Amino acid sequence: VPTAPFTYERAGSFAEAVALLQALGEDARVIAGGQSLVPLMLLRFAQPAALVDIRGAGERAIERTGDRLVISALARHADIEASPEARSAWPILAEAAGQIGNVRVRHRGTIGGSLAHAEASAEWPCVAVALGATVHVLGPAGERAIAARDLVITHLTTSLEPGEVITRIELPLPAPGEGAAFAEYARRPGDFALLTVAAVVRPGSARVVLGAIADRPIDASAAAGDGSDPEAAGRAVAAGVEIGPHPHAGVEWRRELIAVLVTRALEAARERA
Ligand SMILES: Cc1cc2nc3c(=O)[nH]c(=O)nc-3n(C[C@H](O)[C@H](O)[C@H](O)COP(=O)(O)OP(=O)(O)OC[C@H]3O[C@@H](n4cnc5c(N)ncnc54)[C@H](O)[C@@H]3O)c2cc1C
């Protein structure tokens, strides 16, 4: 048998998922796209006693509500890549979604699952921090909102409490003069990134967030200044950032990569702005 034994339930709503998790105890896990959890179960790194399938817990909706873009936690990477609402609000979303894994992964994996899984090189945590996203969750104690920058604690560890389920992600719509862009480098298309960069510029300031160089997204905005000189900002961010070890690339090579990709992301963000 490839995985350890487990029971399987389907939740018809997020509230039902929370109730099932409570009833099934601490060895129960939700499963959305299964694109991170199932590989871990096959390796027996994860051995949940019970799975609560949340694919039917709500719509995979992506919509503008007032001054926000609201993305269901169940929206798949491919849904976001194709969504006219997401593309017109923040083109960076389609840009990042298109870099995730392969077409099979993008059609099954969800943004909620990616944020909850908190892989250090994942695209969504990096983009969510850069755009100032709010992650809405439902749990035994009711609803709460977590700023994306407070969600990932370290690789594969979040501030979600036991039994909490991500229900939706909310992003502010771009203000006039605001633009964002994403840049990434992986050894082969579909591989996990060696570096992700999400850059957001607005009049007088810039936000630059780096992924895959530490155990969680790094906000390097202080070094980037107002982003008006992308090349200087790229060099400053690269010089100032602490780079963790990686099996496939040395520290100085990645420092150079940071300078190049931060420059490119800021240039593209400025064009969009
Ligand atoms: C070949 C391959 C390549 C990949 N490449 C990339 C890549 O380049 N970049 C990248 O970011 N990812 C990559 N992935 C992972 C993929 O993006 C996953 O889809 C994503 O990380 C998790 O989403 P999921 O819906 O599949 O979650 P699942 O695998 O179903 O769940 C993952 C974890 O999140 C929890 N979870 C799921 N949904 C919720 C929720 N709503 N609330 C709370 N907890 C929840 C689960 O309990 C589990 O712990 C790759 C996967 C594969 C198989």
The ligand as a Tripos MOL2 file, in Angstrom:
@<TRIPOS>MOLECULE
LIG
   53    58     1     0     0
SMALL
NO_CHARGES

@<TRIPOS>ATOM
      1 C1          5.2630   18.1640  -10.0350 C.3       1 LIG1
      2 C2          4.8630   19.2860   -9.1200 C.ar      1 LIG1
      3 C3          5.4230   20.5380   -9.3030 C.ar      1 LIG1
      4 C4          5.0680   21.5980   -8.4640 C.ar      1 LIG1
      5 N1          5.6450   22.8120   -8.6770 N.ar      1 LIG1
      6 C5          5.2860   23.8490   -7.8830 C.ar      1 LIG1
      7 C6          5.8450   25.1420   -8.0920 C.ar      1 LIG1
      8 O1          6.6430   25.3820   -9.0070 O.2       1 LIG1
      9 N2          5.4460   26.1320   -7.2520 N.ar      1 LIG1
     10 C7          4.5460   25.9140   -6.2340 C.ar      1 LIG1
     11 O2          4.2270   26.8510   -5.5030 O.2       1 LIG1
     12 N3          4.0020   24.7140   -6.0370 N.ar      1 LIG1
     13 C8          4.3380   23.6820   -6.8250 C.ar      1 LIG1
     14 N4          3.7640   22.4670   -6.6100 N.ar      1 LIG1
     15 C9          2.7430   22.3460   -5.5420 C.3       1 LIG1
     16 C10         1.3750   22.7980   -6.0470 C.3       1 LIG1
     17 O3          1.3640   24.1550   -6.4120 O.3       1 LIG1
     18 C11         0.2530   22.6100   -5.0370 C.3       1 LIG1
     19 O4         -0.9200   22.7610   -5.7800 O.3       1 LIG1
     20 C12         0.1310   23.5760   -3.8850 C.3       1 LIG1
     21 O5          1.3420   23.7220   -3.2060 O.3       1 LIG1
     22 C13        -0.8820   23.0620   -2.8530 C.3       1 LIG1
     23 O6         -2.1890   23.1970   -3.3120 O.3       1 LIG1
     24 P1         -3.1860   21.9840   -3.2800 P.3       1 LIG1
     25 O7         -4.5450   22.5660   -3.4820 O.co2     1 LIG1
     26 O8         -2.7520   20.9350   -4.2080 O.co2     1 LIG1
     27 O9         -3.0800   21.5160   -1.7410 O.3       1 LIG1
     28 P2         -3.0710   20.0600   -1.0670 P.3       1 LIG1
     29 O10        -1.9460   19.2460   -1.5870 O.co2     1 LIG1
     30 O11        -4.4420   19.4710   -1.1470 O.co2     1 LIG1
     31 O12        -2.7820   20.4900    0.4300 O.3       1 LIG1
     32 C14        -1.5260   21.0110    0.8010 C.3       1 LIG1
     33 C15        -1.5470   21.3890    2.2820 C.3       1 LIG1
     34 O13        -2.4040   22.4960    2.4920 O.3       1 LIG1
     35 C16        -3.4900   22.1540    3.3380 C.3       1 LIG1
     36 N5         -4.6480   22.8520    2.7510 N.ar      1 LIG1
     37 C17        -5.1110   22.7710    1.4800 C.ar      1 LIG1
     38 N6         -6.1010   23.6620    1.2980 N.ar      1 LIG1
     39 C18        -6.2630   24.2980    2.4740 C.ar      1 LIG1
     40 C19        -7.1270   25.3400    2.9130 C.ar      1 LIG1
     41 N7         -8.0350   25.9150    2.1150 N.pl3     1 LIG1
     42 N8         -7.0160   25.7540    4.2050 N.ar      1 LIG1
     43 C20        -6.1000   25.2190    5.0350 C.ar      1 LIG1
     44 N9         -5.2550   24.2340    4.6790 N.ar      1 LIG1
     45 C21        -5.3410   23.7840    3.4020 C.ar      1 LIG1
     46 C22        -3.5760   20.6390    3.3340 C.3       1 LIG1
     47 O14        -4.1100   20.1340    4.5310 O.3       1 LIG1
     48 C23        -2.0960   20.2840    3.1860 C.3       1 LIG1
     49 O15        -1.4620   20.3760    4.4330 O.3       1 LIG1
     50 C24         4.1140   21.3900   -7.4160 C.ar      1 LIG1
     51 C25         3.5270   20.1400   -7.2490 C.ar      1 LIG1
     52 C26         3.8970   19.0770   -8.0810 C.ar      1 LIG1
     53 C27         3.2510   17.7410   -7.8680 C.3       1 LIG1
@<TRIPOS>BOND
     1     1     2 1
     2     2     3 ar
     3     2    52 ar
     4     3     4 ar
     5     4     5 ar
     6     4    50 ar
     7     5     6 ar
     8     6     7 ar
     9     6    13 1
    10     7     8 2
    11     7     9 ar
    12     9    10 ar
    13    10    11 2
    14    10    12 ar
    15    12    13 ar
    16    13    14 ar
    17    14    15 1
    18    14    50 ar
    19    15    16 1
    20    16    17 1
    21    16    18 1
    22    18    19 1
    23    18    20 1
    24    20    21 1
    25    20    22 1
    26    22    23 1
    27    23    24 1
    28    24    25 2
    29    24    26 1
    30    24    27 1
    31    27    28 1
    32    28    29 2
    33    28    30 1
    34    28    31 1
    35    31    32 1
    36    32    33 1
    37    33    34 1
    38    33    48 1
    39    34    35 1
    40    35    36 1
    41    35    46 1
    42    36    37 ar
    43    36    45 ar
    44    37    38 ar
    45    38    39 ar
    46    39    40 ar
    47    39    45 ar
    48    40    41 1
    49    40    42 ar
    50    42    43 ar
    51    43    44 ar
    52    44    45 ar
    53    46    47 1
    54    46    48 1
    55    48    49 1
    56    50    51 ar
    57    51    52 ar
    58    52    53 1
@<TRIPOS>SUBSTRUCTURE
     1 LIG1         1 GROUP 0 **** ****
